[in-house]
């Protein structure tokens, strides 16, 4: 009996996967479409090489959905952008170390997409167990659960070199990322097909993607934190958090101050010519702002004081007087709620657990009700499922690697001076 003919690669599946990935991660589209996809039976899944070529085994991916294949493509683009193959050689990775290095490199990429939604009790491999959250709340749908830093016994926020040096070794279980991850060549790499992307082209694409990442961050504020830091390193750029925070405050206050509406509390000046008809007058609300300060034990008082001083300066610059600003000191409970004329007057009491939801709810109960609530925190806190009605929430994230707040809040990454 003759062996069955090899299954051809479904190019429509590849096209659908690319479109899925580019739609959910538009800042990666340049790299996704620059990487040629080669049909490579026997490669064992989806692999890549340092020339940004992707190798797809048609038999291995036949049952994958476009979102699963697209998720693996996004993962491989992470290897391309971070140059893991070159870094593996610089780290002295040998064939015996390749699987462990690949785990470390994978953990660096997968760490960028937030917390593991399955939780520690659901580590088993399954189609649902491979989900990772991405831009705009979309998810990566890996065919198998991806490796995370905690799987190697490491804390999050590190690089592959640290995970490689400090992480525990485990049995390799990945999608054969190949030399794009570990720098160890495979027999089927470079055998016909496109030449891939040269080193100069790679550098140009990295800079292009980095620019698109930072542009997306400015527009939407929901780019994964690791990608944002990578983009800033590539472009040698640091976002001025003071300007960003000032812009967010001005936006929120201007929206409230511009919300002109009619009111019968005060008669219209035209009432004298309207006879018995009572006409309303136009009223422009005075914006009220509440600042919720995280005073839990993990927060530095000096950092909080500095950021609070910046908020104080911005509010004065946009014309919000001290009578319209109240400051709440909150850890797991609200300790103080003060009207202050200067940031120096704020009493930052607390030092216990953390729950900024309590502070936001307390701020919404103040009278007069604030239209803008600024939360200064390290992000290690539970959040309410939605903001209070009619309240705009701006979060100033303090610390080396704060978790992202929910999508309904505008966030600014704060880097206080040492």
C-alpha positions in Angstrom: 0.0 0.0 0.0 1.4 3.4 -1.0 1.6 6.2 1.5 -1.1 8.8 1.1 -0.2 12.0 -0.7 0.9 14.8 1.7 -1.8 17.3 2.6 -1.3 20.6 0.9 -1.2 23.8 2.9 -4.5 25.7 2.9 -3.5 29.2 1.9 -6.9 30.5 2.8 -6.4 29.3 6.4 -3.1 31.2 6.4 -4.7 34.4 5.0 -7.5 34.2 7.5 -5.0 33.7 10.4 -3.0 36.8 9.3 -6.1 38.9 9.0 -7.3 37.8 12.4 -4.0 38.7 14.0 -3.6 42.0 12.2 -7.1 43.0 13.1 -6.6 42.4 16.8 -3.0 43.6 16.9 -2.8 46.3 14.2 0.6 47.6 15.4 2.1 44.1 14.5 0.6 44.1 11.0 3.8 45.2 9.3 5.8 42.3 10.7 3.0 39.8 10.2 2.7 40.5 6.5 6.5 40.9 5.9 7.2 37.3 7.2 6.8 34.8 4.3 5.0 31.5 5.1 6.5 28.3 3.6 4.8 25.0 3.4 7.1 22.5 5.2 5.8 19.0 5.8 7.4 17.3 8.8 8.4 20.5 10.6 5.9 19.6 13.4 3.7 22.6 13.6 4.6 26.3 13.0 8.2 27.3 13.2 10.4 30.2 12.2 14.0 31.1 11.5 16.0 34.3 12.2 15.3 35.5 8.6 11.7 36.0 9.6 10.4 33.0 7.6 7.6 30.9 9.0 7.4 27.2 8.3 4.0 25.5 8.5 3.4 21.7 8.6 0.0 21.3 6.9 -0.8 18.0 8.7 0.0 19.6 12.1 -2.3 22.7 11.6 -5.1 21.0 9.7 -7.5 21.2 12.6 -6.4 24.6 13.9 -8.8 27.5 13.6 -7.7 30.8 12.1 -7.5 32.4 15.5 -5.3 29.6 16.8 -2.9 29.8 13.8 -3.0 33.6 14.0 -2.2 33.5 17.7 0.9 31.4 17.0 1.9 33.8 14.3 1.7 36.7 16.8 3.9 34.6 19.1 6.5 34.1 16.4 6.5 37.8 15.5 7.4 38.3 19.2 10.6 36.2 18.6 11.4 38.2 15.5 11.0 41.6 17.1 13.0 40.6 20.2 15.7 38.8 18.2 15.7 35.8 20.4 17.8 33.7 17.9 20.6 36.2 18.0 20.3 36.6 21.8 20.5 32.8 22.3 23.8 32.7 20.5 25.1 35.7 22.6 24.0 33.8 25.8 25.9 30.7 24.7 22.9 28.5 24.2 23.8 25.0 23.0 21.7 22.3 21.5 21.3 20.7 25.0 20.0 24.1 26.4 17.8 24.9 23.4 14.5 23.7 24.9 15.1 25.6 28.2 16.0 28.7 26.3 12.9 28.4 24.2 10.8 28.2 27.3 12.5 31.3 28.7 12.0 33.2 25.4 8.4 32.1 25.2 7.8 33.2 28.8 9.2 36.6 28.0 6.7 37.0 25.1 3.7 35.4 26.8 4.2 37.6 29.8 3.3 40.7 27.7 -0.3 39.8 27.4 -1.5 40.1 31.0 -2.5 37.7 33.7 -3.2 34.1 33.0 -7.1 34.0 32.7 -7.2 30.2 33.4 -5.6 30.6 36.9 -3.3 28.1 38.7 -6.1 25.5 39.1 -6.4 25.0 35.4 -2.9 24.2 34.1 -4.0 21.2 32.1 -3.6 21.6 28.3 -6.9 22.3 26.6 -8.2 24.5 23.8 -9.6 26.9 26.4 -6.5 26.7 28.6 -4.4 28.4 25.9 -6.1 31.8 26.0 -4.1 35.0 26.6 -5.6 38.4 26.6 -4.5 41.0 24.0 -5.4 44.4 22.7 -8.9 45.8 23.2 -9.8 42.8 25.4 -9.3 40.3 22.5 -7.6 37.0 23.3 -4.9 34.9 21.9 -6.3 31.4 21.3 -3.2 29.1 21.4 -3.7 25.5 20.5 -2.1 24.6 23.8 -1.5 26.5 27.0 1.6 28.7 26.7 4.5 28.7 29.1 4.5 31.6 31.6 7.3 32.8 34.0 5.7 31.1 37.0 5.9 27.8 35.2 9.7 28.2 35.4 9.5 29.4 39.0 10.2 33.0 38.2 8.5 36.3 38.8 7.0 38.2 35.9 8.5 41.2 34.2 11.9 39.7 33.3 13.8 38.9 30.1 14.6 35.6 28.6 18.2 35.8 29.9 16.9 36.0 33.5 14.4 33.2 33.0 17.1 31.0 31.4 19.6 31.6 34.2 17.2 31.4 37.2 14.3 29.3 35.9 13.7 25.7 36.5 14.0 23.3 33.5 10.9 21.4 32.4 10.0 19.1 29.6 9.8 21.2 26.4 6.2 21.6 25.1 5.9 24.3 22.4 5.1 24.8 18.8 8.6 24.1 17.5 9.5 27.8 17.4 12.9 26.6 16.0 15.9 28.8 15.4 13.9 32.1 15.6 13.8 31.3 19.3 16.9 29.2 20.1 19.4 30.0 17.3 19.9 26.3 16.5 19.4 25.7 12.7 17.0 23.0 11.4 17.6 20.9 8.3 14.5 22.2 6.5 15.2 25.9 7.1 16.1 27.9 4.1 15.3 25.0 1.6 13.8 26.9 -1.2 11.2 29.6 -1.1 11.6 33.3 -0.3 14.9 34.6 1.1 13.2 36.1 4.1 14.0 39.5 5.6 17.6 40.7 5.8 19.2 42.3 8.9 18.8 45.8 7.6 15.2 45.1 6.7 14.6 43.6 10.2 15.9 46.7 11.9 13.7 49.0 9.8 10.7 46.8 10.5 11.4 46.8 14.2 11.5 50.6 14.2 8.3 50.7 12.2 6.5 48.4 14.5 7.9 50.2 17.6 6.5 53.5 16.2 3.1 51.9 15.6 3.1 50.4 19.2 3.7 53.8 20.8 1.2 55.5 18.5 -1.4 52.9 19.5 -0.5 53.5 23.2 -1.1 57.2 22.8 -4.4 56.7 21.1 -5.9 53.8 23.0 -3.6 53.3 26.0 -4.1 49.5 26.0 -0.9 48.1 24.4 0.7 45.3 26.5 3.2 46.9 29.0 6.1 44.7 27.8 5.6 45.7 24.2 5.5 49.4 25.2 8.8 49.1 27.0 10.3 47.2 24.1 9.2 50.0 21.7 10.6 52.7 23.9 14.0 50.8 24.0 14.0 50.4 20.2 13.3 54.1 19.5 15.3 55.4 22.4 12.1 57.2 23.5 10.6 57.8 26.9 7.1 59.0 27.2 6.8 62.2 29.3 4.3 60.9 31.8 3.6 64.5 33.1 2.5 65.6 29.6 0.4 62.5 29.2 -1.2 62.8 32.7 -1.9 66.5 32.0 -3.5 65.7 28.7 -5.8 63.1 30.2 -6.9 65.5 33.0 -7.5 68.3 30.6 -9.6 66.0 28.4 -11.7 64.8 31.3 -12.2 68.2 32.7 -12.9 69.8 29.4 -15.6 67.2 28.6 -17.3 68.1 31.8 -16.9 71.8 31.5 -18.2 71.7 28.0 -21.3 69.8 28.9 -23.6 72.9 28.7 -27.3 72.1 29.4 -30.5 73.9 30.2 -31.7 74.5 33.7 -34.8 75.9 35.3 -33.0 76.8 38.6 -32.3 80.2 37.1 -34.6 82.0 34.7 -33.5 82.8 31.3 -32.6 86.5 30.5 -35.1 86.3 27.6 -38.0 85.6 30.1 -39.0 89.2 30.1 -40.1 88.9 26.4 -41.7 85.5 26.8 -44.8 86.5 28.8 -46.1 83.7 31.0 -43.7 81.1 29.5 -40.9 80.1 31.8 -37.7 79.7 29.8 -34.7 77.8 31.1 -31.2 79.2 31.1 -28.0 77.6 29.9 -25.8 76.3 32.7 -22.2 75.2 32.5 -21.2 72.8 35.3 -18.2 73.5 37.4 -16.0 70.4 37.2 -15.3 68.7 40.6 -12.3 66.4 40.9 -11.5 63.7 43.5 -8.1 62.2 43.8 -7.9 58.7 45.3 -4.4 57.9 46.7 -3.4 54.3 47.3 -1.8 54.4 50.7 -1.3 50.6 51.1 1.9 49.2 52.4 3.3 48.6 48.9 3.2 52.3 48.0 6.1 54.7 48.4 5.1 57.9 50.2 7.7 59.9 48.3 6.4 58.7 44.9 2.8 59.4 45.9 3.8 62.9 47.1 5.6 63.7 43.9 2.7 62.5 41.6 0.1 64.3 43.8 2.1 67.5 43.4 1.9 67.1 39.6 -1.8 66.5 39.8 -2.1 69.6 41.9 -0.2 71.7 39.4 -2.2 70.4 36.5 -5.6 71.1 38.2 -4.5 74.7 38.9 -3.3 75.1 35.4 -6.6 74.1 33.9 -8.5 76.4 36.3 -10.0 73.9 38.8 -9.8 75.7 42.1 -9.0 74.0 45.4 -12.6 74.1 46.5 -13.4 71.7 43.7 -10.7 69.1 44.6 -10.9 66.5 47.3 -8.2 63.9 48.2 -9.0 60.5 49.7 -6.4 58.3 51.4 -7.4 54.7 50.8 -5.9 51.3 51.4 -8.5 48.6 51.9 -10.7 51.4 53.5 -11.1 55.1 53.2 -9.1 56.9 56.0 -9.4 60.6 55.0 -11.3 62.7 52.5 -9.9 66.2 52.5 -10.4 69.5 50.7 -6.9 70.8 50.3 -5.3 73.9 48.8 -1.9 72.3 48.3 -0.5 68.8 47.9 1.6 69.4 51.0 -1.6 69.4 53.1 -2.6 65.8 52.2 -2.4 63.2 55.0 -1.5 59.9 53.4 -2.8 57.6 56.1 -3.0 53.8 55.7 -0.5 51.0 55.2 -2.8 48.0 55.0 -4.3 46.0 52.2 -5.5 47.5 48.8 -8.9 48.0 47.3 -9.2 51.1 45.1 -12.8 50.1 44.2 -13.7 51.2 47.8 -12.0 54.6 47.1 -13.8 55.1 43.8 -17.2 54.3 45.3 -16.5 56.7 48.2 -15.4 59.4 45.8 -18.7 59.0 43.9 -20.7 59.4 47.1 -19.1 62.8 47.8 -21.3 65.9 47.6 -21.0 67.7 45.2 -20.4 64.6 43.2 -17.1 64.6 41.3 -17.2 64.2 37.5 -13.5 63.2 37.3 -11.8 60.7 39.7 -8.0 60.4 39.6 -6.6 57.2 41.1 -2.9 57.0 42.0 -1.9 53.4 42.6 0.6 50.6 41.9 -2.3 48.7 40.2 -2.2 45.8 42.7 -5.8 46.1 43.5 -9.2 44.7 42.7 -11.3 47.0 40.5 -15.1 47.4 40.3 -16.7 45.9 37.1 -17.7 49.4 35.9 -17.1 53.0 36.9 -19.8 54.9 38.8 -22.4 56.4 36.4 -21.3 59.8 35.1 -17.8 59.6 36.5 -14.6 59.5 34.4 -11.8 57.6 36.0 -8.1 58.3 35.2 -5.5 56.0 36.7 -1.9 57.0 37.4 0.1 53.7 37.6 3.1 53.9 39.8 5.9 51.3 40.1 8.2 49.2 38.0 5.5 46.9 36.4 2.0 47.8 37.4 -0.9 45.6 36.1 -3.2 47.3 33.7 -6.5 48.7 35.0 -9.8 47.7 33.3 -10.6 49.1 29.9 -13.2 51.6 31.2 -10.4 53.6 32.9 -7.9 55.9 31.1 -4.4 55.0 32.4 -1.1 56.8 32.5 2.2 55.0 33.3 4.0 57.2 35.9 7.8 57.1 36.3 8.6 59.2 39.4 12.1 60.6 39.7 14.5 58.4 41.9 
